[in-house]
Structures are given as C-alpha cells and as structure tokens.
Amino acid sequence: MTTTRVAVPRKGRPLEAVLERLASRTGTAELADDIISTLRYEKAITKGNQRADDDVYHRLAEYSTLSDPRRPEYTLLRDDRDGMPRRVVFDSVTVPTDHGDVQLIGREEPFRALRTHEFALGFDSADLVLEEVVQLRDDPLASIGEINDRIDPLDTDVRVVTGLGDTVYHTLLAIPDVIDAQDRALNREFVTEYEGELCISPRYERLVEAVLGTAALDGITFTYPDNGDEEEADIAETGIGVYLTVTGSTARDHDLELGERLFPSETVLLENASEGDDTTRRVADLFTAPEETALQSV
C-alpha cells in the first residue's frame, strides 16, 4: 500500500493534538504518549525546569530509532531562549492505517509547506492561516468554518478541512474603568464604539483585524507589549486588548475582565486540493472525529 506524507508541527500543542487524534483512530496511544512525553521533557530542560544527565546529542541518539520508521525520529533545532540552546523536536514517524502507512513529517511551518506543494495534507494553527491568506473585510470573522470563504483561490490552493478541537480563544480583555466608561458588554460591538489604543501581540495584527472586522477598527490604534513583559500587564496598562486566553487566571491577576471570545486558536487539518487524490482523502477522514463534519469534501 502507498505511504501518505502529512506535514505536522515539530512541537507544542498542535503536534500533540494531531498525535492524539491519530492515536484514537489507529490504536497507537502508546506511540503518541511516548512522543508527547519526550517532547514535554525536552521543553522542560530547555526552559530550565528539568535537569538531564546526558547532553542533548546523547539524548537525541537514545530517542531516535533510525532502523524502524514506525518508531519516532527526532532532530535538533536552535531555541530562541537566552543562549539559543539546541532543543530536541519531532522529525518523523510512520503509522500503519487501513488506508496505508501515514508518515507524519515535522516542519517548522507546515502551512507554508502545503502552499509550496510539498504536501497534500498537513496541520497547522488556524492563526497562521488568518495571518497569511484570509481577506480582510468590514465584517468580522468568527469561526473556523468561515475561513475558506475568505481565501482568494488565486492566492493559494490550500483549504481548511476541519479543526481538531484543541481550542484556546483569542479573547477581549479590559480593565473595569474602560468597560464602565462605555457601560456596555465587552464584545465586538464594544470595540466598534471604542476609540483609543488596543494592545495586541504584533504577530497577530492581521488576525485581530480579521476577527474584529476592519469597520470596527476606525479610531483605534494598536499598541504592542514591551519585550519581556507579560502581555496581560501591558493590556492592563493600555486598558483594553486582545490576548490568547487559556484560563483567564493571569488576566484576573492584573484586574482584567474577560470579554467576548473572538476566535478559536485551533489546530486545523489543511489540504492542498491540487495535490490530493483518493488516498489522501481517505487519510484525511482519519483525523475527522465521527461527530464532526468537515468544512468541505476532501
């Protein structure tokens, strides 16, 4: 049977979501747990929260099984922390399925690898799709299901197939004084009436423009967190902002109130339609949970 190559992130929450979804459909939970625990351990070492007896090269050799593609392989990348330490990240593994072998291949930017036609299938954050290709319009973009309608077919052949449900939300945050000044709920309509500074991460400028809608941004100036500061602290100083909120606990530490969830930051399955065939479409079904409906037929 054929082998289908699928581009995946090299580390972090999106890769874990892919591994867990595939494991649930193929019975490879032990393999997924092994990869996830290894990468979490290596992240803890890089951040200084864990100590290792062996150096990174010995650990890499211990983790990787080059003679067996069904065992995971890892590689080293420079981390952007102080000193730029080398960090062990995912490289590849082959998983047998009813539709042939599926080879997960780590890429720093899976979405861009699909855009350049290296892969028919891949996974990346929905955030990156918004930052790179969605058209900005007056009306807001509120859900994963709306993304494909905003992709110019002349710009890319890549489309979103489905989300994996590992959802963290870009959320409106504001201090009580700003909310009380307008005496209304902290939502998109609030931003439409608001004039002044809005604090966001600079890498999410187009995303915020897309999910709020350009019409709501009249009279608003973006500000950005200072390097090294907690983003919630800068939002509190500005008075209002948008942040990727997990639990809201840190926001409350800065006396911020949580408003509307604007858009789900979710790992999404992507397809380059011009590279797909019947096999890749069947493989795509492995990542769609039974209760889900794909955004388009793949």
Secondary structure, DSSP 4 states (H G I P E B T S, - for coil): --EEEEEEESSHHHHHHHHHHHHHHHT-HHHHHHHHHHHHHHHHHHTTSS--SS-HHHHHHHH--TT-TTS-EEEEEE-SSTT--EEEEEEEEEEEETTEEEEEEEES-HHHHHHTTS-SEEEEEHHHHHHHTBPP-SSPP-SGGGTGGGB-TTT-SEEEEEE-S--EEEEEEE-HHHHHHHTS-SSHHHHHH--EEEE--GGGHHHHHHHH-GGGGTTEEEE-PPTTS-HHHHHHHHSEEEEEESSSHHHHHTTPEEEEEEEEE-EEEEEEGGG--HHHHHHHHHTS-TT---SS--
